[in-house]
């Protein structure tokens, strides 16, 4: 995104894009099984989404935990993706050149993060 857009994210006409994106990411993680076909609903014990301006863009990180005997990487990826889409939606009126990229799994462990 343009550096001016990054500077405006907390004062956009639609509201604070950073706070809204964080909330959207948390909500999305909890609804992953409704969004991704054949993804099982899981009891999530923790969802943490951080959204921060870094350089001329936004960095989003999602961490998800469960007590279930399965991974929650889909929940984390959905959380980060929806948070990014929320930033885009809220800032598109001032910057139509934004790009969402580099969505990836950084780490998967069986231990609580």
Phi, psi and omega in degrees: 000161177294146181299328177295322178297314179302322180292330185270355190304329181271358182229033180286157178305325179281351180122195182280108184293328182291314179292317180296320179295321178299312179297317179299320179297317178297314180298319181295319179303320182289344182245017183306318182295339176276340185261328183249116181303139177068011176272125184287142173291135183235148174281106181274133179260342177202136171226120178234122179238122176249136181229119184217145173285125179228117183062230180261028181208197181236134174251131182238132177227133179238134176235131184227141178229153175212159173266354179292159182272054179205169178275163179236030180294326178296320178297319179292318179294320177295317179301312181295319181295315180291324175299316179295318178296326178294316176301314180302311182301317184285335184255356185298336179292335181253348182205101179272001182261004181299151178227136173261123181212171173062038174281120184204160173279123181269318184205143174225123179227163173268347179273148174302140182286000000 
